[in-house]
Amino acid sequence: MQRLVQLRHRDGNRRVAVAKDERLFWLEGVTSIYQLAQVAIAENNAIEKVIGGSVNDRESVEYDAVLKGKADWRLLPAFDHPTEPARCLVTGTGLTHRKSAENRQAMHTAQTGAVTDSMRMFQWGIEGGRPEHGQIGVAPEWFYKGCGTILRAYGEPLDVPAFGLDGGEEAEVAGIYIIDPAGNPRRVGLVLANEFSDHKMEEKNYLYLAPSKLRTCAIGPELIVNGEFQDARGTARILRGEKPIWSKPFATGEKNMSHTLANLEHHHFKYPAHRRPGDAHIHFFGADAFSFGDRIELVDGDVMEMELAGFGKPLRNPIRIERAREERVRIGQL
């Protein structure tokens, strides 16, 4: 397993580093993980071997100093398209964990024992989301979040826009992919992520799910190459002035999901438009714990923090609520 980070110097230069213990060791010859993946594809080599041949063991920076903002380097999102952010598609799949289905069920029915479409879809996953090797299982729920411009790094705020009703954390793992020149999806690694969405908008009506997802999100700080994703356990918490006001354990990984990773990946990449050579993809796999499910309402400045065993340093992001009044978008006639 390798733990990769992307950083930007205050002079604007980018670099990639490997996290080892409490130091970050530079990789030579690449300035982004996207570029590193392209090198591995061009050399027909495993990405961990490319990493092993590029590490400069003599030059490093203190990791904790970067996390605390005391270094000349700051963290970038753990993956991006460095030159064309519009070619990084950010998407996800929901209802892959029982807790997410139960939260959605509670949002959309007050009738005891009633079964919503959300719970039906989760049940379909239980029954058909784990097909035999090489077979195709039932399709999961799928949603679009935006392109690479919505990505935020460790420590950067996630925004509730003026038209938004709410903002809340969703502690998840996301898959990181690049499409090779032949149009084949290649998984680069996995990241701890905060999918972040507007649960109050979603609660009004489940048909508002799509716009409730069109928000900023955070990934990283580390991209995990060849990480284990069978039974990952972690904790999500909300801090208000550094004091925890909510905390809950969460479990993810294939053992705790209604779909296999292969099935989720198939149903995302079966569309030809998702297999354009050179495109990057960040695909969220679903959440298991939500503060919104416990009726916690985040306020401006609250910090969303999540940690997951095997995924490196925790991910921390404050919430920033726009106070301005919503302005109508005016369209000019050409």
C-alpha positions as CSV (number, residue, x, y, z in Angstrom):
1,M,0.0,0.0,0.0
2,Q,1.2,3.5,-0.9
3,R,-0.1,6.8,0.5
4,L,0.1,9.7,-2.0
5,V,-0.5,13.4,-1.4
6,Q,-0.5,16.4,-3.8
7,L,0.8,19.7,-2.7
8,R,1.2,23.3,-4.0
9,H,4.1,25.6,-2.9
10,R,3.3,29.2,-2.1
11,D,5.1,30.1,-5.3
12,G,2.5,28.1,-7.3
13,N,4.6,24.9,-8.1
14,R,3.0,21.5,-7.6
15,R,4.5,18.3,-6.4
16,V,3.5,14.7,-5.4
17,A,4.8,13.0,-2.3
18,V,4.6,9.7,-0.6
19,A,3.5,9.7,3.1
20,K,5.8,7.6,5.3
21,D,5.4,7.8,9.0
22,E,5.3,11.6,9.7
23,R,7.2,12.8,6.7
24,L,6.3,13.4,3.0
25,F,9.0,12.2,0.5
26,W,8.9,13.8,-2.9
27,L,8.4,11.9,-6.1
28,E,10.7,13.0,-9.0
29,G,9.5,13.6,-12.5
30,V,5.8,14.2,-11.9
31,T,3.7,17.2,-10.6
32,S,0.4,15.4,-10.2
33,I,-1.0,12.0,-9.5
34,Y,-2.9,12.2,-12.8
35,Q,0.5,12.5,-14.5
36,L,1.9,9.7,-12.5
37,A,-1.0,7.5,-13.6
38,Q,-0.4,8.5,-17.2
39,V,3.3,7.4,-16.8
40,A,2.2,4.0,-15.5
41,I,-0.2,3.5,-18.4
42,A,2.5,4.6,-21.0
43,E,5.1,2.2,-19.5
44,N,2.5,-0.6,-19.1
45,N,3.6,-0.7,-15.5
46,A,1.9,-1.0,-12.1
47,I,1.6,2.4,-10.5
48,E,3.2,1.2,-7.2
49,K,6.3,0.3,-9.2
50,V,6.4,3.7,-10.8
51,I,6.2,5.2,-7.4
52,G,9.0,3.0,-6.0
53,G,11.3,4.1,-8.8
54,S,10.5,7.8,-8.3
55,V,10.8,8.4,-4.6
56,N,13.5,10.7,-3.4
57,D,14.4,9.3,0.0
58,R,16.8,12.2,0.7
59,E,14.3,15.1,0.4
60,S,11.2,15.4,2.5
61,V,8.9,17.8,4.5
62,E,7.3,17.3,7.9
63,Y,3.7,16.2,7.4
64,D,2.3,17.7,10.5
65,A,3.7,21.1,9.6
66,V,1.8,20.9,6.3
67,L,-1.5,19.9,8.0
68,K,-1.2,22.8,10.5
69,G,-0.4,25.4,7.8
70,K,3.1,25.9,9.1
71,A,5.0,24.9,6.0
72,D,5.5,26.6,2.6
73,W,3.4,23.8,1.1
74,R,-0.3,23.3,1.3
75,L,-2.4,20.2,0.5
76,L,-4.3,20.0,-2.7
77,P,-7.2,17.5,-3.2
78,A,-5.7,14.0,-3.3
79,F,-6.6,13.8,-7.0
80,D,-7.6,16.1,-9.8
81,H,-7.2,16.8,-13.5
82,P,-4.4,19.3,-13.2
83,T,-4.9,21.2,-16.5
84,E,-8.6,20.6,-17.4
85,P,-10.8,20.3,-14.3
86,A,-13.9,20.0,-16.5
87,R,-12.6,16.6,-17.6
88,C,-12.8,15.3,-14.1
89,L,-16.3,13.9,-13.5
90,V,-17.4,13.7,-9.9
91,T,-20.3,11.3,-9.3
92,G,-21.5,8.8,-6.7
93,T,-23.8,6.0,-5.8
94,G,-26.2,6.0,-2.9
95,L,-28.3,3.4,-0.9
96,T,-25.3,1.1,-0.7
97,H,-25.3,1.0,3.1
98,R,-28.2,0.2,5.3
99,K,-27.9,3.4,7.4
100,S,-28.2,5.5,4.3
101,A,-31.3,3.7,3.2
102,E,-32.8,4.0,6.7
103,N,-32.1,7.7,6.8
104,R,-33.7,8.2,3.4
105,Q,-36.7,6.0,4.5
106,A,-37.2,8.3,7.5
107,M,-36.9,11.4,5.4
108,H,-39.7,10.4,3.0
109,T,-42.4,8.6,5.0
110,A,-44.1,9.2,8.3
111,Q,-46.1,6.0,8.0
112,T,-44.8,3.2,10.2
113,G,-43.9,0.2,8.1
114,A,-44.3,1.9,4.8
115,V,-41.6,1.1,2.2
116,T,-40.2,3.9,0.1
117,D,-38.6,3.6,-3.3
118,S,-35.3,4.3,-1.6
119,M,-35.7,1.2,0.7
120,R,-36.8,-0.8,-2.3
121,M,-33.6,0.1,-4.2
122,F,-31.5,-0.8,-1.2
123,Q,-33.3,-4.2,-1.0
124,W,-32.6,-4.7,-4.7
125,G,-28.9,-4.2,-3.9
126,I,-29.1,-6.8,-1.1
127,E,-30.8,-9.3,-3.5
128,G,-28.8,-8.6,-6.6
129,G,-25.9,-6.2,-6.0
130,R,-23.3,-9.0,-5.3
131,P,-23.3,-11.1,-8.4
132,E,-20.9,-14.0,-9.0
133,H,-17.5,-13.1,-10.3
134,G,-17.8,-12.0,-14.0
135,Q,-21.5,-11.5,-13.8
136,I,-23.6,-8.3,-13.9
137,G,-25.7,-7.4,-10.9
138,V,-28.6,-5.0,-10.3
139,A,-27.8,-1.3,-11.0
140,P,-27.4,1.0,-7.9
141,E,-28.7,4.5,-7.5
142,W,-26.4,7.0,-9.3
143,F,-25.9,10.7,-9.1
144,Y,-23.9,13.5,-10.5
145,K,-22.1,16.1,-8.3
146,G,-20.2,18.2,-10.8
147,C,-16.8,18.5,-12.4
148,G,-13.4,19.0,-10.9
149,T,-14.0,22.6,-9.9
150,I,-16.1,21.5,-6.9
151,L,-13.2,19.6,-5.3
152,R,-11.8,20.9,-2.0
153,A,-8.7,19.9,-0.1
154,Y,-8.1,19.2,3.6
155,G,-8.9,22.3,5.6
156,E,-10.8,24.1,2.9
157,P,-14.4,25.1,3.5
158,L,-17.4,23.3,2.0
159,D,-20.0,25.8,1.0
160,V,-23.8,26.2,1.5
161,P,-24.8,28.6,-1.2
162,A,-27.4,31.3,-0.8
163,F,-30.0,29.1,-2.5
164,G,-29.1,26.1,-0.3
165,L,-31.2,25.0,2.6
166,D,-28.6,23.1,4.5
167,G,-25.2,21.4,4.3
168,G,-24.1,18.2,5.9
169,E,-21.2,15.7,5.9
170,E,-21.2,12.3,4.3
171,A,-18.2,10.3,5.3
172,E,-17.4,7.9,2.4
173,V,-14.7,6.3,0.3
174,A,-14.4,7.3,-3.3
175,G,-12.7,5.5,-6.2
176,I,-10.2,7.4,-8.3
177,Y,-10.0,6.5,-12.0
178,I,-8.4,7.5,-15.3
179,I,-9.4,6.4,-18.8
180,D,-6.5,5.0,-20.8
181,P,-5.9,5.7,-24.5
182,A,-7.9,2.6,-25.5
183,G,-11.0,3.8,-23.5
184,N,-10.5,1.4,-20.6
185,P,-11.1,2.6,-17.0
186,R,-8.1,2.2,-14.8
187,R,-8.5,2.5,-11.0
188,V,-5.7,4.6,-9.6
189,G,-6.6,4.2,-5.9
190,L,-9.1,5.1,-3.2
191,V,-9.6,8.2,-1.0
192,L,-11.4,9.1,2.2
193,A,-14.0,11.7,1.2
194,N,-16.7,14.0,2.4
195,E,-19.4,13.9,-0.2
196,F,-21.4,16.8,1.4
197,S,-24.9,17.5,0.3
198,D,-28.1,19.5,1.1
199,H,-30.2,17.0,3.2
200,K,-33.0,19.5,3.9
201,M,-33.5,20.0,0.1
202,E,-33.5,16.2,-0.3
203,E,-36.0,15.8,2.6
204,K,-38.6,18.0,0.9
205,N,-39.0,15.5,-1.9
206,Y,-36.8,12.6,-3.0
207,L,-37.0,14.0,-6.6
208,Y,-34.8,16.9,-5.2
209,L,-32.0,14.4,-4.7
210,A,-30.3,15.4,-7.9
211,P,-29.9,19.2,-7.1
212,S,-29.2,18.4,-3.4
213,K,-25.9,16.8,-4.6
214,L,-24.7,19.8,-6.7
215,R,-22.4,21.0,-3.9
216,T,-18.7,21.3,-3.2
217,C,-17.0,18.2,-1.7
218,A,-13.7,17.2,-0.2
219,I,-11.3,14.3,-0.8
220,G,-8.0,13.3,0.7
221,P,-5.7,14.3,2.2
222,E,-4.3,11.0,0.9
223,L,-4.8,8.7,-2.1
224,I,-4.3,5.1,-1.2
225,V,-2.8,2.8,-3.8
226,N,-3.6,-0.9,-3.5
227,G,-5.5,-0.3,-0.2
228,E,-7.8,-2.9,1.4
229,F,-11.5,-2.2,1.0
230,Q,-13.3,-5.2,2.6
231,D,-14.1,-4.0,6.1
232,A,-13.1,-0.4,6.8
233,R,-14.0,1.2,10.1
234,G,-13.9,4.8,11.1
235,T,-15.5,7.7,13.0
236,A,-17.3,10.8,11.7
237,R,-17.6,13.8,14.0
238,I,-18.7,17.4,14.1
239,L,-16.7,20.0,16.0
240,R,-18.0,23.3,17.2
241,G,-15.2,25.5,18.4
242,E,-13.0,22.3,18.7
243,K,-15.6,20.7,21.0
244,P,-17.3,17.6,19.6
245,I,-21.1,18.0,19.4
246,W,-21.7,14.8,17.5
247,S,-19.8,11.6,16.8
248,K,-20.6,8.3,15.3
249,P,-18.7,5.2,14.1
250,F,-19.2,4.2,10.5
251,A,-18.3,1.1,8.5
252,T,-17.8,0.8,4.8
253,G,-16.0,-1.6,2.4
254,E,-17.6,-4.5,0.5
255,K,-18.4,-6.5,3.7
256,N,-20.7,-3.7,4.8
257,M,-22.2,-2.8,1.5
258,S,-25.1,-4.1,-0.6
259,H,-23.1,-4.0,-3.8
260,T,-19.6,-5.3,-4.7
261,L,-17.1,-2.7,-5.8
262,A,-16.9,-4.4,-9.3
263,N,-20.7,-4.0,-9.7
264,L,-20.6,-0.3,-8.8
265,E,-17.8,0.3,-11.2
266,H,-19.5,-1.6,-14.0
267,H,-22.7,0.4,-13.8
268,H,-20.7,3.7,-13.8
269,F,-18.4,2.8,-16.6
270,K,-20.9,0.9,-18.8
271,Y,-21.8,4.3,-20.4
272,P,-19.5,5.1,-23.4
273,A,-19.5,8.8,-22.3
274,H,-17.8,7.7,-19.1
275,R,-15.0,6.1,-21.0
276,R,-13.4,9.0,-23.0
277,P,-9.6,8.6,-23.1
278,G,-7.8,11.0,-20.8
279,D,-10.8,11.8,-18.6
280,A,-10.6,11.5,-14.8
281,H,-13.3,10.2,-12.5
282,I,-14.0,10.5,-8.8
283,H,-16.8,8.1,-7.8
284,F,-18.3,8.1,-4.3
285,F,-19.4,4.7,-2.9
286,G,-22.0,5.7,-0.3
287,A,-22.2,6.7,3.3
288,D,-23.0,4.9,6.6
289,A,-23.5,7.7,9.1
290,F,-25.0,11.2,8.9
291,S,-25.3,13.9,11.6
292,F,-28.5,15.0,9.8
293,G,-30.0,11.6,10.6
294,D,-29.7,12.6,14.3
295,R,-31.2,16.0,13.6
296,I,-27.9,17.9,14.0
297,E,-28.0,21.2,12.1
298,L,-24.5,22.5,11.2
299,V,-23.8,26.2,11.7
300,D,-21.2,28.4,10.0
301,G,-17.7,27.4,11.1
302,D,-18.5,23.9,12.3
303,V,-15.8,21.5,11.4
304,M,-16.6,18.1,9.8
305,E,-14.0,15.5,10.6
306,M,-13.7,11.9,9.5
307,E,-11.1,9.2,10.0
308,L,-10.9,5.7,8.6
309,A,-8.5,3.0,9.5
310,G,-6.1,2.3,6.6
311,F,-6.8,5.6,4.8
312,G,-4.1,7.8,6.4
313,K,-4.7,11.1,8.1
314,P,-8.2,12.3,9.0
315,L,-10.1,14.7,6.6
316,R,-11.2,18.0,8.2
317,N,-13.2,20.7,6.5
318,P,-15.2,23.6,8.0
319,I,-18.7,24.5,6.7
320,R,-19.2,28.0,5.3
321,I,-22.7,29.3,4.9
322,E,-23.3,32.1,2.5
323,R,-25.3,34.8,4.2
324,A,-26.1,36.9,1.1
325,R,-29.6,36.8,-0.4
326,E,-30.1,34.6,-3.4
327,E,-29.8,36.6,-6.6
328,R,-31.6,35.7,-9.8
329,V,-29.3,34.6,-12.6
330,R,-29.9,36.9,-15.6
331,I,-29.4,35.5,-19.0
332,G,-28.3,37.8,-21.8
333,Q,-29.5,37.5,-25.3
334,L,-26.8,37.1,-28.0
